[in-house]
Amino acid sequence: MDALELRDPLVIVSPRQRARETAELAGLKIQRTWDALAEWDYGIYEGMTTPEIRQQVPDWTVWTHPCPRGEQAEQVHTRCDLVLSVAHSQLVDRDVILVGHGHFSRALIARWAELPISEGRRFAMSPGAYSVLGFEHGAQQVVSHNVTSEEGAR
């Protein structure tokens, strides 16, 4: 296959409705939904805000504290690496577009940058924003990050 004849991007989406709707609103043709792209499982904290959780656990963040009966950082790390492994396997032939959720996407970006997932705290993620991950001279890099529709239209 000639380098200029790359296939359409592979679009993989979290099975949660809001991710599917985001992909559709972006005009993406979804090829696969995958549980591995679901949001971090917050366990008993699901549906609570950080200030509400901090009433019980001062200074709590998903990056620094466990989520009782939920997903732990090590599990998210493993899931991120699985997702990136699948994406890497496709990049020879086509781009890969992943549509997921805030905290998991931030953890995924950290892992792409070969950082621990706790460093996902350093990547802001606005609703509906996207990031482009790529390579420069063989090194994985964050090409652009937290781009919103207003910024992307410029």
Beta strands, then each sheet from edge to edge (+ up, - down):
strand 1: 10-13
strand 2: 32-33
strand 3: 96-99
strand 4: 130-136
strand 5: 139-147
sheet 1: 2+ 1+ 3+
sheet 2: 4+ 5-
end
